Amino acid sequence: MPPTPQANPTSPDYPSYSDLTQDLVSKVPAITVGFWVIKVLATTLGETGGDSLSMSANLGYLASTVVFAALFVVAVALQIRAKSFNKWLYWFTIVATTTLGTTIADYVDRSLGIGYAGGTTILTIGLLCSFALWYRTTGSVAVTSVQTPKAEAFYWLTIMFSQTLGTALGDWTADTIGMAYTGGALLFTGILAGIALLWRFTRISRVVLFWSAFVLTRPLGAVVGDFLDKPVAKGGLALDRYAASAVLLVAIVALLVFTRQRAARVPH
């Protein structure tokens, strides 16, 4: 009986440690300028798309939340089961979180009567708890640590909280504090620019800066989305929600087609 062939670590065909870790995180995209541009477009689409179903289609916040929750669960299940990074699946899941986040935040803030301040507080606590549980379970909340289904589940749960919080924060800024939609957009753009400068010129934790920017792109998208579809009397452009959503979707698809996206790499 011939001996069983043994793996040879020195062979060029033998997978290195970096190859194995790359495979494990290959479903998470690298953080580039293109990533942030698509993220802002996706958050804006989440606002117009969520409002399209709950308001324009008159389905209401609760029923719309049920619809988008089902879409979110399916998207996350497909994302976790995927064997490698698929930019279409990844951004489909992101859009699912933004639309669901919109209707959840609107339901909590308006239908439950908690108000923007109460909704923002509850969602902030939820986001912090998600981070804490993720860190306690896996030892890291860095994007490059998403190497197992468990870590990926925490990743998407955290993103879900961040998208919902961002909607509530954006609406609170524009509707209650009185900054209007353009003022809110300028505020969050300025804060994001400050984070970019901190990333460039300081040694502050990259993980902290990434998640800060990730959370704050959502209220930026929320106020821009509201600016596009809210009535002129309220400071918006009164654009058709379906048309605005279609334009944003086409822009995202175009960027995915014509720009290169690669999987994130584990630093070593």
DAPENOR-V650153 format. One record per pair of residues at least 4 apart in sequence whose ideal C-beta (glycine too) atoms are under 6 Angstrom apart, sorted by the first residue. I is the first residue (numbers start at 0). J is the second residue. D is the distance in whole Angstrom. If there is no record, write none. Layout:
i:I j:J d:D
i:I j:J d:D
//
This chain:
i:7 j:13 d:6
i:8 j:13 d:5
i:14 j:18 d:4
i:14 j:19 d:6
i:17 j:267 d:6
i:20 j:265 d:4
i:23 j:146 d:4
i:24 j:143 d:6
i:24 j:145 d:6
i:24 j:146 d:6
i:24 j:263 d:5
i:24 j:265 d:6
i:25 j:83 d:5
i:25 j:84 d:4
i:25 j:262 d:4
i:26 j:81 d:6
i:26 j:84 d:5
i:27 j:142 d:5
i:27 j:145 d:5
i:27 j:263 d:5
i:28 j:34 d:6
i:28 j:260 d:5
i:29 j:261 d:5
i:29 j:263 d:5
i:30 j:34 d:5
i:33 j:258 d:5
i:37 j:41 d:6
i:37 j:251 d:6
i:37 j:254 d:5
i:38 j:216 d:5
i:39 j:216 d:5
i:39 j:220 d:6
i:40 j:247 d:6
i:40 j:250 d:6
i:40 j:251 d:5
i:41 j:93 d:5
i:41 j:94 d:5
i:41 j:97 d:6
i:42 j:97 d:5
i:42 j:216 d:6
i:42 j:217 d:5
i:42 j:220 d:3
i:43 j:220 d:4
i:43 j:223 d:5
i:43 j:224 d:5
i:43 j:247 d:6
i:44 j:48 d:5
i:44 j:244 d:6
i:44 j:247 d:4
i:45 j:49 d:6
i:45 j:97 d:2
i:45 j:98 d:5
i:45 j:101 d:5
i:46 j:101 d:5
i:46 j:220 d:6
i:46 j:221 d:5
i:46 j:224 d:3
i:47 j:224 d:5
i:47 j:228 d:6
i:47 j:240 d:5
i:47 j:243 d:5
i:47 j:244 d:4
i:48 j:98 d:5
i:48 j:244 d:5
i:49 j:98 d:5
i:49 j:101 d:3
i:49 j:102 d:5
i:50 j:54 d:5
i:50 j:240 d:5
i:51 j:55 d:5
i:51 j:240 d:4
i:51 j:241 d:6
i:51 j:244 d:6
i:52 j:56 d:5
i:52 j:58 d:5
i:52 j:63 d:4
i:53 j:58 d:6
i:53 j:60 d:5
i:53 j:63 d:4
i:53 j:102 d:5
i:55 j:240 d:5
i:58 j:62 d:5
i:58 j:63 d:5
i:60 j:102 d:5
i:60 j:105 d:5
i:60 j:106 d:4
i:60 j:110 d:5
i:61 j:106 d:6
i:63 j:102 d:4
i:64 j:68 d:6
i:64 j:102 d:4
i:64 j:103 d:6
i:64 j:106 d:6
i:67 j:98 d:5
i:67 j:99 d:4
i:67 j:102 d:6
i:68 j:99 d:6
i:70 j:95 d:5
i:71 j:95 d:4
i:71 j:99 d:5
i:74 j:91 d:6
i:74 j:92 d:4
i:74 j:95 d:4
i:75 j:155 d:5
i:78 j:88 d:6
i:78 j:92 d:5
i:79 j:148 d:5
i:79 j:151 d:5
i:81 j:85 d:6
i:81 j:88 d:6
i:84 j:262 d:4
i:86 j:255 d:6
i:86 j:260 d:5
i:96 j:100 d:6
i:96 j:158 d:5
i:96 j:159 d:5
i:96 j:162 d:5
i:97 j:162 d:5
i:100 j:162 d:3
i:100 j:163 d:4
i:100 j:166 d:5
i:101 j:166 d:5
i:103 j:163 d:5
i:104 j:108 d:6
i:104 j:163 d:5
i:104 j:166 d:4
i:104 j:167 d:4
i:105 j:109 d:6
i:106 j:110 d:5
i:107 j:111 d:5
i:107 j:113 d:6
i:107 j:118 d:4
i:108 j:115 d:5
i:108 j:118 d:4
i:108 j:167 d:6
i:113 j:117 d:4
i:113 j:118 d:5
i:115 j:119 d:6
i:115 j:170 d:6
i:115 j:171 d:3
i:115 j:175 d:5
i:118 j:167 d:4
i:119 j:167 d:5
i:119 j:168 d:5
i:119 j:171 d:6
i:122 j:163 d:5
i:122 j:164 d:4
i:122 j:167 d:6
i:123 j:164 d:6
i:125 j:160 d:5
i:126 j:160 d:4
i:126 j:161 d:6
i:126 j:164 d:5
i:129 j:156 d:5
i:129 j:157 d:5
i:129 j:160 d:5
i:130 j:140 d:6
i:133 j:140 d:5
i:133 j:153 d:4
i:134 j:140 d:5
i:137 j:150 d:5
i:139 j:144 d:4
i:141 j:206 d:5
i:142 j:263 d:6
i:143 j:263 d:6
i:143 j:265 d:5
i:145 j:150 d:5
i:145 j:151 d:5
i:145 j:154 d:5
i:146 j:150 d:6
i:161 j:214 d:5
i:162 j:217 d:5
i:164 j:168 d:6
i:165 j:214 d:6
i:165 j:217 d:2
i:165 j:218 d:5
i:166 j:221 d:5
i:168 j:218 d:4
i:169 j:218 d:3
i:169 j:221 d:3
i:169 j:222 d:5
i:170 j:174 d:5
i:171 j:175 d:5
i:172 j:176 d:5
i:172 j:178 d:6
i:172 j:183 d:4
i:173 j:180 d:5
i:173 j:183 d:4
i:173 j:222 d:5
i:178 j:182 d:3
i:178 j:183 d:5
i:179 j:234 d:4
i:180 j:222 d:5
i:180 j:225 d:5
i:180 j:226 d:4
i:180 j:234 d:5
i:183 j:222 d:4
i:184 j:222 d:5
i:184 j:223 d:5
i:187 j:215 d:6
i:187 j:218 d:5
i:187 j:219 d:4
i:190 j:215 d:6
i:191 j:212 d:6
i:191 j:215 d:6
i:194 j:208 d:6
i:194 j:211 d:6
i:194 j:212 d:5
i:196 j:200 d:6
i:197 j:201 d:5
i:197 j:203 d:5
i:197 j:208 d:6
i:198 j:208 d:5
i:203 j:208 d:6
i:220 j:224 d:6
i:225 j:229 d:5
i:226 j:235 d:5
i:227 j:236 d:6
i:227 j:238 d:5
i:227 j:243 d:5
i:228 j:238 d:5
i:228 j:240 d:5
i:228 j:243 d:6
i:229 j:233 d:5
i:229 j:235 d:3
i:230 j:235 d:6
i:230 j:237 d:5
i:231 j:237 d:5
i:238 j:243 d:5
i:254 j:258 d:5
//
